[in-house]
Amino acid sequence: MNRWIVVLILVGVVGAAGWWGWNYYQEQQAAEAAAAAATEAAVSSDLEQVIWASGRLQPVQWAGLAPSGAGSVAAIHVQEGDTVAAGDLLLELENGVLQSQVKVAEAALAEAEAALARLRAGATPADIAAADAAVEGAKAQVAVASSQMLDVQAAIDSAQAQVRMAQAQYAEVASHPIAAERLTARALIAQAEAALSNAQAAYNMVKGDPNIGALPQSLALQQATAGLEVAQAQADVAAQGPTAQQLGVAAAAIDAAQTQVAAAENRSAAAEAGVRAALSQVASAQAALDKLLAGATAEDIDMAEARVRSARAAVASALAQLSQTQVTAPFAGQIGAINVRLGEQIAPGAYAILLGDTGQMHVETTDLRETDVVRVAQGMPVEVTFDALPERIFTGVVTHVAPVSSAERGSTNYTVWVDVADLDPSLRWGMTAFVNIRPE
């Protein structure tokens, strides 16, 4: 009896516990359903606030580069993917003439700067010694030129003396026979006649001697006869005067002497010019020495500085013309694309090389609608995902909202820049990105 009572009591207790447990389960289910509904409502409300857009991963700084001028591509100094520094030469058009002009301008600048430096530094002992030597050398040239002029004058004097001698000889030849010569000739004839008369008288006194031929009277007669003939011949010659041949020889001697005078006088003009030139060289060398000793004047410095400024302007102009045929990196970065090949003609306007600083990348939206942009502001948090890494979610922040729209795919869109933290190194320029902007 008591056992059945215990069983009934146990059954009652178990039934009460089951009923309580069922009620508790129902209450928990209802509470969880209410919480889920509340959570779903909150998520739905939150999702309604999220702004969705797609974009591209871009360098913060990038540029499409092209030469200012048109021409044929002569050299491409980089390849796609290369990292370059600011100022590196990337591409050149045909510019051989312009490069030569730069070299000429740079040489002129170097010369002008060197001249200015010399003026400012003043004369060195070597400069002064060289200028002194130049003065002494010029003076030596004056001495040489003067000596040559004296030699020429002596030649003129000698030739003129020869003329006078030839003229005197001609006059001497042309003046014969003079009266004294005629008197002398007659006197000689008279003397020879007297001698012949005496010899004839002596011969007559012994002419009967059979040995007359061996006697001295015979020899004396012969000699007296010959003496008379000689005297007569000399008188004849004296009476005739100079021959045409003799006069011609004397005249030719005069002409030759006068030719020598003319030749010497011609050399005189050159000798005088040599002396003047040598004296001018002395004056110039002395002036240069005096200038060295005195040092450069303010005007000299000003002129030298002006030449340097002019040379620098010429270099700048030549470099500017050359730069129109070159493409240089305006900033450090990576070569993204090269759109030309060697030998191609480039027209101004179309970029040849794409350069970007891939060390600093951000996302630029491409389809943010005008109805959403009004809720976007700088500093808003952003969730970013990439097609290349779909399993990863990156955090970012809005850094810039474009003030002007861009029409793309027939709709009005606005560009927003998103700075993404801890970008994966495998992400590349131009990859597609998706951004979720959560307005606060």
C-alpha positions as CSV (number, residue, x, y, z in Angstrom):
1,M,0.0,0.0,0.0
2,N,2.7,2.4,1.0
3,R,4.7,1.4,-2.2
4,W,1.8,2.5,-4.4
5,I,1.6,5.8,-2.6
6,V,5.3,6.4,-3.2
7,V,4.9,5.5,-6.9
8,L,2.0,7.9,-7.2
9,I,3.9,10.6,-5.5
10,L,6.9,10.1,-7.8
11,V,4.7,10.1,-10.9
12,G,3.2,13.4,-9.7
13,V,6.6,14.9,-9.1
14,V,7.9,13.8,-12.6
15,G,4.8,15.2,-14.3
16,A,5.1,18.5,-12.5
17,A,8.7,18.7,-13.5
18,G,8.0,17.9,-17.2
19,W,5.2,20.5,-17.3
20,W,7.6,23.1,-15.9
21,G,10.4,22.1,-18.3
22,W,8.0,22.3,-21.3
23,N,6.9,25.8,-20.3
24,Y,10.5,26.9,-19.8
25,Y,11.5,25.5,-23.2
26,Q,8.6,27.4,-24.9
27,E,9.6,30.6,-23.1
28,Q,13.3,30.2,-24.3
29,Q,12.2,29.5,-27.9
30,A,10.0,32.6,-27.9
31,A,12.8,34.7,-26.4
32,E,15.4,33.4,-29.0
33,A,12.9,34.1,-31.8
34,A,12.3,37.6,-30.5
35,A,16.1,38.2,-30.2
36,A,16.7,36.8,-33.7
37,A,14.0,39.0,-35.1
38,A,15.4,42.0,-33.3
39,T,18.9,41.2,-34.6
40,E,17.6,40.7,-38.2
41,A,15.8,44.0,-38.0
42,A,19.0,45.7,-36.7
43,V,21.1,44.1,-39.4
44,S,18.6,45.0,-42.1
45,S,18.5,48.5,-40.8
46,D,22.4,48.6,-40.7
47,L,22.6,47.2,-44.3
48,E,20.3,49.9,-45.5
49,Q,22.7,52.5,-44.2
50,V,25.8,51.0,-45.9
51,I,26.9,52.6,-49.2
52,W,28.1,50.2,-51.8
53,A,30.5,51.0,-54.7
54,S,33.2,49.4,-56.8
55,G,36.5,50.9,-57.8
56,R,40.1,50.3,-58.8
57,L,43.4,50.1,-56.9
58,Q,45.5,53.1,-58.1
59,P,48.7,54.8,-57.0
60,V,48.1,58.0,-55.1
61,Q,50.4,59.7,-57.6
62,W,50.6,58.6,-61.2
63,A,50.9,60.2,-64.6
64,G,50.8,59.5,-68.3
65,L,54.0,60.9,-69.8
66,A,54.9,62.0,-73.3
67,P,57.5,64.3,-75.0
68,S,56.4,67.8,-75.7
69,G,57.4,67.6,-79.3
70,A,56.7,65.1,-82.1
71,G,59.2,62.8,-83.7
72,S,60.6,59.3,-84.1
73,V,61.4,57.2,-81.0
74,A,65.1,56.8,-80.8
75,A,65.6,55.1,-77.4
76,I,63.5,53.6,-74.7
77,H,65.6,53.3,-71.5
78,V,63.1,51.4,-69.3
79,Q,60.9,48.4,-69.3
80,E,57.4,47.8,-67.9
81,G,57.7,47.0,-64.1
82,D,61.0,48.9,-63.7
83,T,61.4,51.1,-60.7
84,V,62.8,54.6,-61.5
85,A,63.9,57.6,-59.5
86,A,62.8,61.2,-60.1
87,G,64.7,62.7,-63.0
88,D,65.6,59.4,-64.6
89,L,65.6,59.5,-68.5
90,L,62.8,57.2,-69.7
91,L,62.5,57.8,-73.5
92,E,64.1,59.9,-76.2
93,L,63.1,61.0,-79.7
94,E,65.7,61.6,-82.5
95,N,67.7,64.6,-81.1
96,G,71.3,64.4,-82.3
97,V,71.4,68.0,-83.4
98,L,69.9,69.3,-80.2
99,Q,72.4,67.3,-78.1
100,S,75.2,68.8,-80.1
101,Q,73.8,72.3,-79.4
102,V,73.7,71.5,-75.7
103,K,77.4,70.4,-75.8
104,V,78.4,73.6,-77.6
105,A,76.4,75.8,-75.1
106,E,78.0,73.9,-72.1
107,A,81.5,74.4,-73.5
108,A,80.8,78.1,-74.0
109,L,79.6,78.3,-70.4
110,A,82.6,76.5,-69.1
111,E,84.9,78.9,-71.0
112,A,83.0,82.0,-69.7
113,E,83.1,80.7,-66.1
114,A,86.8,79.9,-66.4
115,A,87.5,83.4,-67.7
116,L,85.5,85.0,-64.8
117,A,87.3,82.8,-62.3
118,R,90.7,84.0,-63.7
119,L,89.6,87.6,-63.5
120,R,88.5,87.2,-59.9
121,A,91.6,85.3,-58.9
122,G,93.9,87.9,-60.4
123,A,97.2,87.3,-62.2
124,T,99.5,84.5,-61.1
125,P,103.3,84.7,-61.0
126,A,103.3,82.5,-64.1
127,D,100.9,84.8,-65.9
128,I,103.1,87.8,-65.1
129,A,106.2,86.0,-66.2
130,A,104.5,85.0,-69.4
131,A,103.4,88.6,-70.0
132,D,107.0,89.8,-69.3
133,A,108.3,87.3,-71.7
134,A,105.9,88.5,-74.3
135,V,107.0,92.1,-73.9
136,E,110.7,91.1,-74.2
137,G,109.9,88.9,-77.2
138,A,108.1,91.8,-78.8
139,K,111.1,94.1,-78.1
140,A,113.4,91.6,-79.7
141,Q,111.2,91.6,-82.7
142,V,111.5,95.4,-82.9
143,A,115.3,95.0,-82.8
144,V,115.3,92.4,-85.6
145,A,112.9,94.5,-87.7
146,S,115.0,97.7,-87.1
147,S,118.2,95.8,-88.1
148,Q,116.4,94.6,-91.2
149,M,115.4,98.1,-92.0
150,L,119.0,99.3,-91.6
151,D,120.2,96.6,-93.8
152,V,117.7,97.6,-96.5
153,Q,118.8,101.3,-96.1
154,A,122.4,100.2,-96.5
155,A,121.5,98.3,-99.6
156,I,119.7,101.3,-101.0
157,D,122.7,103.5,-100.3
158,S,125.1,101.0,-101.8
159,A,122.9,100.6,-104.9
160,Q,122.7,104.4,-105.3
161,A,126.5,104.6,-105.0
162,Q,126.7,102.0,-107.7
163,V,124.5,104.1,-109.9
164,R,126.7,107.2,-109.4
165,M,129.8,105.2,-110.2
166,A,128.2,103.8,-113.3
167,Q,127.1,107.2,-114.4
168,A,130.6,108.6,-113.8
169,Q,132.1,105.7,-115.8
170,Y,129.7,106.4,-118.6
171,A,130.5,110.1,-118.5
172,E,134.2,109.2,-118.5
173,V,133.8,107.0,-121.6
174,A,131.5,109.5,-123.3
175,S,133.9,112.5,-122.7
176,H,136.8,111.1,-124.8
177,P,138.9,112.4,-126.5
178,I,139.5,115.5,-124.5
179,A,141.7,118.4,-125.6
180,A,144.6,117.2,-123.5
181,E,144.5,113.8,-125.1
182,R,144.6,115.3,-128.5
183,L,147.5,117.6,-127.6
184,T,149.3,114.6,-126.1
185,A,148.7,112.5,-129.2
186,R,150.1,115.3,-131.4
187,A,153.0,115.7,-129.0
188,L,153.8,112.0,-129.2
189,I,153.6,112.1,-133.0
190,A,156.0,115.1,-133.0
191,Q,158.3,113.3,-130.7
192,A,158.2,110.1,-132.8
193,E,158.9,112.1,-135.9
194,A,161.9,113.8,-134.3
195,A,163.2,110.5,-133.2
196,L,162.8,109.1,-136.7
197,S,164.5,112.1,-138.2
198,N,167.5,111.7,-135.9
199,A,167.7,108.0,-136.6
200,Q,167.5,108.7,-140.3
201,A,170.3,111.2,-140.1
202,A,172.5,108.7,-138.2
203,Y,171.6,105.9,-140.7
204,N,172.5,108.2,-143.7
205,M,176.0,108.7,-142.3
206,V,176.8,105.0,-142.4
207,K,174.6,103.7,-145.1
208,G,177.6,103.1,-147.4
209,D,179.0,100.5,-145.0
210,P,178.6,97.0,-146.4
211,N,177.6,95.7,-143.0
212,I,174.9,98.4,-142.6
213,G,172.3,95.9,-141.4
214,A,174.4,94.9,-138.4
215,L,175.1,98.5,-137.3
216,P,173.0,100.0,-134.4
217,Q,172.0,102.9,-136.7
218,S,170.0,100.5,-138.8
219,L,168.1,99.1,-135.6
220,A,167.6,102.6,-134.3
221,L,166.0,103.7,-137.6
222,Q,163.6,100.7,-137.5
223,Q,162.6,101.4,-133.9
224,A,162.0,105.1,-134.6
225,T,159.9,104.2,-137.6
226,A,157.8,101.8,-135.5
227,G,157.5,104.4,-132.7
228,L,156.1,106.9,-135.1
229,E,153.5,104.4,-136.4
230,V,152.4,103.6,-132.8
231,A,152.1,107.3,-132.0
232,Q,150.1,107.8,-135.1
233,A,147.8,104.9,-134.3
234,Q,147.2,106.2,-130.7
235,A,146.4,109.6,-132.1
236,D,143.9,108.1,-134.5
237,V,142.2,106.2,-131.6
238,A,142.1,109.3,-129.5
239,A,140.6,111.2,-132.3
240,Q,137.8,108.6,-132.8
241,G,136.3,108.7,-129.2
242,P,134.3,105.9,-127.5
243,T,132.6,103.2,-129.6
244,A,128.9,102.4,-129.4
245,Q,129.7,99.1,-127.7
246,Q,131.7,100.9,-125.0
247,L,128.8,103.4,-124.4
248,G,126.3,100.5,-124.3
249,V,128.3,98.6,-121.6
250,A,128.5,101.8,-119.5
251,A,124.8,102.5,-119.9
252,A,123.9,98.8,-119.0
253,A,126.0,99.3,-115.8
254,I,123.8,102.3,-115.0
255,D,120.6,100.4,-115.6
256,A,121.7,97.5,-113.4
257,A,122.6,99.8,-110.6
258,Q,119.3,101.6,-110.8
259,T,117.5,98.2,-110.7
260,Q,119.3,97.4,-107.5
261,V,118.1,100.7,-106.1
262,A,114.5,100.0,-107.0
263,A,114.7,96.5,-105.5
264,A,116.2,97.8,-102.3
265,E,113.5,100.6,-102.1
266,N,110.8,98.0,-102.5
267,R,112.2,96.0,-99.5
268,S,112.2,99.3,-97.6
269,A,108.4,99.5,-97.4
270,A,108.2,96.0,-96.1
271,A,110.9,96.6,-93.6
272,E,109.1,99.8,-92.3
273,A,105.9,97.8,-92.0
274,G,107.8,95.2,-90.0
275,V,109.1,97.8,-87.6
276,R,105.6,99.3,-87.1
277,A,104.1,95.8,-86.5
278,A,106.8,95.0,-84.0
279,L,106.3,98.3,-82.2
280,S,102.6,97.6,-82.1
281,Q,103.3,94.1,-80.6
282,V,105.4,95.8,-78.0
283,A,102.6,98.2,-77.1
284,S,100.1,95.4,-77.0
285,A,102.2,93.1,-74.9
286,Q,103.1,96.0,-72.5
287,A,99.4,96.9,-72.2
288,A,98.6,93.3,-71.3
289,L,101.3,93.2,-68.7
290,D,100.2,96.5,-67.2
291,K,96.6,95.1,-67.1
292,L,97.7,92.0,-65.3
293,L,99.7,94.0,-62.8
294,A,96.8,96.4,-62.2
295,G,94.2,93.5,-61.9
296,A,90.7,93.3,-63.3
297,T,88.5,96.4,-63.1
298,A,84.9,96.4,-62.0
299,E,83.8,96.8,-65.6
300,D,85.9,93.7,-66.6
301,I,84.2,91.7,-63.9
302,D,80.7,92.9,-64.9
303,M,81.3,92.0,-68.5
304,A,82.6,88.6,-67.6
305,E,79.6,88.0,-65.3
306,A,77.3,89.1,-68.1
307,R,79.0,86.6,-70.5
308,V,78.5,83.8,-67.9
309,R,74.8,84.7,-67.5
310,S,74.4,84.8,-71.3
311,A,76.1,81.4,-71.6
312,R,73.9,79.9,-68.8
313,A,70.8,81.2,-70.6
314,A,72.1,79.6,-73.8
315,V,72.6,76.3,-72.0
316,A,69.1,76.5,-70.4
317,S,67.6,77.2,-73.8
318,A,69.4,74.3,-75.5
319,L,68.4,72.0,-72.6
320,A,64.8,73.2,-72.9
321,Q,64.7,72.4,-76.6
322,L,66.3,69.0,-75.9
323,S,63.8,68.2,-73.1
324,Q,61.0,68.5,-75.6
325,T,62.3,65.3,-77.2
326,Q,62.8,63.5,-73.9
327,V,60.6,61.9,-71.2
328,T,62.0,62.0,-67.7
329,A,60.4,60.7,-64.5
330,P,58.7,63.6,-62.6
331,F,58.7,61.5,-59.4
332,A,59.9,58.1,-58.2
333,G,57.8,55.2,-59.1
334,Q,57.1,52.1,-61.2
335,I,56.7,51.9,-65.0
336,G,53.1,50.7,-65.5
337,A,52.9,50.6,-69.3
338,I,54.9,51.6,-72.4
339,N,52.7,52.4,-75.3
340,V,55.3,53.0,-78.1
341,R,58.0,51.1,-79.9
342,L,61.4,52.1,-81.3
343,G,61.1,53.9,-84.6
344,E,57.4,54.9,-84.1
345,Q,56.3,58.4,-84.7
346,I,54.9,60.1,-81.6
347,A,52.3,62.9,-81.9
348,P,51.9,65.4,-79.1
349,G,49.0,64.6,-76.7
350,A,49.1,60.8,-76.5
351,Y,51.0,59.5,-73.5
352,A,53.9,57.1,-74.2
353,I,54.7,55.9,-70.7
354,L,52.5,55.3,-67.6
355,L,54.3,56.0,-64.3
356,G,52.9,55.5,-60.8
357,D,54.2,55.6,-57.2
358,T,53.1,52.0,-56.3
359,G,54.5,52.5,-52.8
360,Q,51.4,54.5,-52.0
361,M,48.2,53.0,-53.3
362,H,44.6,53.8,-52.7
363,V,41.2,52.8,-54.1
364,E,39.3,55.2,-56.4
365,T,35.6,54.5,-56.8
366,T,34.2,54.3,-60.3
367,D,30.4,54.0,-59.8
368,L,29.4,55.9,-56.6
369,R,26.0,57.3,-57.4
370,E,25.1,60.9,-56.8
371,T,22.3,59.8,-54.5
372,D,24.9,58.2,-52.2
373,V,27.8,60.7,-52.4
374,V,25.8,63.2,-50.4
375,R,26.1,60.9,-47.4
376,V,29.9,60.4,-47.8
377,A,32.4,62.6,-46.0
378,Q,36.1,62.4,-45.3
379,G,37.1,60.3,-42.4
380,M,34.3,57.7,-42.8
381,P,35.3,54.1,-42.2
382,V,35.3,51.7,-45.1
383,E,35.4,48.0,-45.6
384,V,37.3,47.0,-48.8
385,T,37.5,43.6,-50.6
386,F,39.3,42.7,-53.8
387,D,38.4,40.1,-56.5
388,A,42.0,38.9,-56.2
389,L,41.7,38.2,-52.5
390,P,38.0,37.5,-51.9
391,E,38.4,35.9,-48.5
392,R,40.1,39.0,-47.0
393,I,38.4,42.2,-45.7
394,F,40.6,45.3,-45.5
395,T,39.8,48.4,-43.5
396,G,40.1,51.8,-44.8
397,V,39.0,55.4,-44.5
398,V,37.6,58.0,-47.0
399,T,40.4,60.6,-47.7
400,H,38.8,62.6,-50.6
401,V,35.4,63.2,-52.2
402,A,35.5,64.6,-55.7
403,P,33.7,67.9,-56.0
404,V,32.7,67.3,-59.6
405,S,31.0,64.3,-61.1
406,S,32.3,62.1,-63.9
407,A,29.9,60.5,-66.5
408,E,30.6,56.8,-66.9
409,R,28.4,54.2,-68.5
410,G,25.7,56.8,-69.1
411,S,25.3,57.7,-65.4
412,T,26.5,60.4,-63.2
413,N,29.1,59.1,-60.7
414,Y,31.5,60.6,-58.2
415,T,35.0,59.5,-57.4
416,V,35.9,58.9,-53.7
417,W,39.4,58.1,-52.6
418,V,39.8,55.4,-49.9
419,D,43.1,54.9,-48.0
420,V,43.4,51.2,-47.2
421,A,45.5,50.0,-44.3
422,D,47.9,47.1,-44.6
423,L,47.5,46.4,-48.3
424,D,48.7,43.0,-49.4
425,P,51.9,43.2,-51.5
426,S,50.4,40.9,-54.1
427,L,47.7,43.5,-55.0
428,R,48.5,45.3,-58.2
429,W,47.7,48.6,-59.9
430,G,44.3,48.5,-61.6
431,M,42.8,45.6,-59.6
432,T,39.0,45.7,-59.0
433,A,37.9,46.6,-55.5
434,F,34.6,46.8,-53.7
435,V,34.0,49.3,-50.9
436,N,31.4,49.4,-48.2
437,I,31.1,52.9,-46.7
438,R,29.4,53.1,-43.3
439,P,28.1,56.7,-42.7
440,E,28.3,57.6,-39.0
